[in-house]
Amino acid sequence: MTLAEYKKISLPEAPGVYFFRDRANAILYIGKATSLKDRVRSYFAPDLNKTRGLKVVSMVVNAHAVTWQETGSVLEALLLETELIKKYKPVFNTKEKDNKSYNCIVITKESFPRVLVLRTRNVLEDMKKDIAYTFGPFSSGQALRDSLKIIRKIFPFRDTCVPYAGKPCFNAQIGLCPGVCTGTCNEKEYKKIIRNLVSFFKGNREEVLKRLTKEMNSEAKALHFERAGEIKKTIFVLTHIRDSALIKYTEVVDNDMKSIRIEGYDVAHISGTARAGVMVVVENGDPNKGEYRKFKLPEKINDDYKALQEVLERRFAHTEWRLPDLIVIDGGVGQMNIAKGVLSEYKLSIPLVSVVKNAQHKPDHFLGEVKIIDTYKKHILLTNSEAHRFAMSYHTQLRNKNLLSIKDNKRKARMK
């Protein structure tokens, strides 16, 4: 997406969630903002490749349109963003999809459900059968804690106290537990709170407001003015959320090289024999040899284009492997077209760079996005060099194995 295309969009100066979309309208990236206009405009700064990093540059390059959804507060934007990322799994929201264990909110399956903050690893391993709802993951633990402080003042909930214990817990004394411990809040009333809490966590504030307004009118009609007044206060707070403390968490740092994964591919053979394909990985600017992979190719594959296609298809069939932020291949336009075709087949929008060699098999020039090449040239060359070295090593290994097999077969034939 270009600056000229962006200037045709009229975004509001309001909090909300924005979506970068590709030509097929698929969502590439979901983000949150205190001001949608200011936040999206920052993606089109002239020094983007230097200030924001590879992920952001490649995302903007792949984008064709920006859409958005306004929210009533930054808090709602934070919650809605998390729910939508979990629902749509955009390819550029890799931070939320990596193997780290982030915090999430869970609501338990109990008569008086507890609302807890747990690590995602603990949810999967320890408590899954006891959980009714899970929200997250939230990459910022501090943002989550600050959010819950705001939410709990609107919808008090139980976390550790024992229902009908007779003695108010500390949170009940300061208004953060509705009083399930003392019995002042019965199971029916508490489930109303949980229902509203679930809707709010899902980003459905309007649904909650509609439900509360209906309940307030019903209580007033029944002459329960005290209860109607309490609900009216909740509605007011819900429509006047003060969440300035969350503003500092809405801007994501995108230029951390430690999170960048570059994958390089190469194929080696001699006259079509012992054809070997490899994948290498460079992370944090260094080779991650534990992530290297070998692909033994069938003898029926008799050209480099088909060999590269075979390697890439087999690699991306492994959906359990983390997706790269950049792919580096060896070759020219033909290899680039093969790689683009495979990415299209798997519906992936990952930037590609090809290293074109001269007659002495030394890097001559590059094919791909100029901004990405300029920013990560050193890492691209390292990845390409490692791919070539690893491919030749694996090819030699296969060739030696084949030679030993031929010699062994000849020896056995002479013995007959």
N, C-alpha and C positions, 0 to 999 in steps of 0.2 A: 504494500500500500504506500502511495506517495504522499508528500506533504500537500500537493494540489488536491488530491482526493480527500484528504482529511479536512481541508478547509471548507469543503462543501457540507460538512456535518455540523449541526448546531446542537451542541451538548449543553445541558443545564449546569448551573453552578450549585449543585445539590449532591448530597451523599447518595451512593448507590453502587451498583455492580455493573461492570462493562464487559463486553464480549468481543474479542477479535475473531473474525470468521474468515474462512477461505472461500474460493470461488463457488464451491458447492454448498455454501452456507453452513458447513460444519464448524463447530466451535474449536478454535485453536487454543485460546487462553481466556480464563476468567479472572478478573481482578476486582478489588473493592476500592472505593475512593471517598474522601470527605467532600471533594468537588470533582464531579465527573469531567467537567470541562478542563480543569487544570491538570488532572491526572493523565487523561488521554493525550492532551497536547504535549506532555513531557516525552512521549514516545517518538515525537517528530523533531526533536532537537537536532541541530546539525552535528553535534559531537556525540551522538547516541552510541556509536561503536566503541568510543573510548570510556564513556561514563557508565554504561549500563550492561555491557557484556554480550557474549555470543547468543545466549538464549533469547534476549530481547530483540536483538538485531534480526535474527533468523525468523522470529515470530512476526515482526513487522513486515519483513520481506514477503513472507508467505500469506499475509493477511490481504483480504480484498474488501472487507467492510468492518465497521464497528457498530454494534448495537448496545443498548444499555437498559437498565431497569432502576428507576429511582426508588429510594427507601426513605423512611421517615427519620432515620438517624444513622450514625456511623455504626452503632451496635447492630442494628438490623442488617446493614451491609456486610458486616463481618460474619454474621450467622448465615445469611443467605449465600454468600460466596462459598462458604464451606459446604453447604448442602448441594449447591449446583456443581461444584467440582466433583463431589462424590457421585452425583447423578450422571454427569456427562463425560467425566474422565478426559479432559482436554490434553492433547499431546504435549503442550508446553507448560502445563502445571506439574512439572516433574518433582518439584519440592514436596508436594503433598503425596507423591506416589513412590517415593524411594523407600529403602528398607529401614529407615530410622523409626524409632518408636516415639510417636508424638502423643500429646494429651488428647483425650476426648471426653465428652460428657455422656454418662450412661444413666438410664432410669431403670430401676430394678423391677422384677415381677413379684410384687408383694401387695398385701392389702393396703398398706401405706408405703408406696414406692419411695425408695431413697434416690436422691439425685447426687451423683458422685463424679469426681474427676479421676480418670484412670489413664494409665499408659495403654496405647493400642495393643501392645504385646500382651499385657495382662488381661485385656478384654478377650483376646483370641484364645489364650491359653488357660485362664483360670475361671472366668465367670460367664462365658457365653450363654450357657443354658439358663442363667439366672437373670438375664437382661432383656427388658422389653424394648428399649430404644437405645440407639447409639447415635451421637452427633459428633462430627469431626472426621478426621483429625484436625487439630489446631496446631499449626507450627510454632506459634508464639504462646508459651505457657503464661507469660505475664498478661498478654491481651485476654486470654481466657479467664484468668483469675479476676481481672478488672471487670470483664463482662458479667461474670457471675455475681459480683458485688452489686452491680446495677440491677440485674434481673431478679435477684433474691429479695430486693426491697420492694419490687413490684409483685412478685409471686413467691411468698415465703414457702420453703420446702423443708422436708426432713432429710438429714444426712446420716446422723449417728444415734439419735435418741431412740428410746424404746416406747412404742405406742402404749398409752394408758398406764405409764409408770407411776403417775400420780404427782410427780414432782416436775416442775417446768425445767427444761434443759436451758443451757446458757443462751442458745439462739432464740428460744421462745421468749426469754426475758428481754431481748433486745429487738424483738419483732421480726426475726429472720426465719423462725419456725412457726407455723400457724397454730401450734398447740396440740399436736397429736399425742404428745407425751402426757398432757394433763387431761385429755379427753374433750377439750373445748372445741376441737375440730374433728368431726366424725368422718368415717370412711367416705361417705357420699360427698361431703363438702371438699374433702382433700382430693378426691379424684377429679373434681371440677378444676382445681388448681393445676393438677398434673396435665389435664387435657389442654388447658390454655398454655401451659408451659411448653408442651410438645408442639403445638401450633406455632408458638413464637419462635422456638428453635428452628422450625422448618421455614421461617421467613414469612409466615402468614399473619402479620400483625392485624390486617384489616378483618380477617376472620375472627380473631380474638376480640377486637373492639365491637364487632357486630354481636358476638355472643354475650359480651359483658353488658352492652347497652340493653339487649333484650332482657337479661336477668335483672338489671337495675329497674327497668320499667315494671317488671313482674313483681319485684319486691315492693316497689312504691305503691302499686295497685293493691297489694295485700296489706298495706299500711305498715310495712316493716321499714320504717323510714331510716332507722339507724343502719341497717344492713344496706339499704339503697345508697345511703351516704358513703359507706365504705367502698362500694363498687364504683361510685362516681369519682372518688379520690384515685382509685386504681386506673380508671380511664384517663383521668387528667395526667397522671404520672406517665402512663404509657404513651400519651401523645406529646409529652414534653420531656423526653428522655435527655438527661444531661450526661453526655458521654465524651466530653472533651479529653478525658484521660486516655481514650482509645485512639486519638488522632495520630499519635506518634507510631502506632503499629500498622497504620494503613499503607505506608509506603514500604515496598519490598526491595531489599538490596539484591540486585540482579547480577552484579559484576564479580561475584566470588568465584575465582578460577577453580577453587577446590571442588565445586559442584559440576564442573564441566567434564563430560566424558566424550572423548574422541575415539572413534573406531576406524581402523585402517584395514583395507583388504588388498590382497595380491594373490596372483596365481603363478606357479612356476612349473616348467616342464622342459624336456629336451625332445624335440621332434614329436611332441604329443604323448610321450611315454612318461610314466611316473608323475602324472599331472597332480599337483597339490595346491589346495586353496587354504588360505589362513585368514584369521581375524586377529588383530592386535588392539590393545586398549591403552590409551594415554589419559590419565586422570591427574589433576593437580600439576600438569606439566611434566609428569614422569610416567614411564611405562609401568603398567600394572600387569605383570607377567602371569599372575594367578588367574587373570581373565582372558588370556590368549586361548584361541581355539583352532584346531586343525580340522580340515575337511578333505577326506580322501575322495577323489572324484572318479567316477566310472570311466573306463577306457573308451566307451562310446562317445564321450564328449571330446570333440576333436578341434575345438577352437576356443580362443580366450574369451570371447563374448559369452558363449554358452557356459563356460566354466565360471565366470564371474556371476552370471545369473543364478547358477546352481548354488554357489556359496551364499549369496545374499538371501535366496529363498529359504535355504536351510537355516540360516541364522535367524531370520525374522519369524520363522515357524516356532521359535523358542520364545513364547510370550512371557515366560517367567524371567527372562533376562532383562535387565534394565535397558531402556532405549538410549541410544547415543544422542548427544546434542549436535554432533557434527560427524559426517562420514567422509573419509579420505580414501580415494581409489587411485590406482595407477593406470594411466592411459589417456586417451584423447576423447573426442566427441562420441565415438562409438561406445566406449565404456560408460561415459556419462549417461547416454541414452538408455543403456541397459539398466543402470542403477536407478534412474528415474522411473523406468517402467516397473521395476520391482517395488519401489516405494509406493507407486500409484496402486499397484495390485494389493498391497497391504494397507492402503489408505493412511499412509504416514507422510507427514510434512517435516522432513529432516533435511537441513541444508547439506549440500554436496560440494566437495572440492576435488578436482582431479589434478594430479601432478603429471604433467607431460614431460617426457624425457627427450634428450637429444641423441645424436648418433652414438655418443659415448655412454649412454644410459645414465646421464646426469640430469637433475632437474633443470628444465629450460623455462617453462612458464606454467601458469595455473589456469584452470577453468573453474568458474564458480562466482559467487557473490564477492565483489571487490572489497567491500567493507570487512567481510569476515576474513578474507585472505590477508588483508593488511594488518588486521588486529592479531591474528593467530598464526602468522606465517611460520614462526619458529616451531610451534607445536605441530603444524601440518607437516613440515619437513621431517620432524622427528618421527611422527606416526608413519609416514610413508617409508622412511628408512628402516624402521623396525619391521614393518610388514614385509618388505623385500627380504630382509635378513632372515626372518622367521620362515618365509615361504621357501627360500633356497635351502635352509636347514632341513625342513620337512621333506622337500623334494629329494635331497641327497639321501635322507633316511629311507625313503621309499625305493629309490633307485638301487641302493645297496642291498636292500632286502630282495628286490627283484633279481639282481645279479646272483645273489646267493641261492635263490630258488632255482634259477636256470642251471647253475653249476651243479646243484644237488640232483636235479632231474637228469642231467647228462651223466653224472656218476652212477645213478641208479640204472640208467639205460645200458651202460657198459657192463654192469654186473649181471645183467640178464643173460 
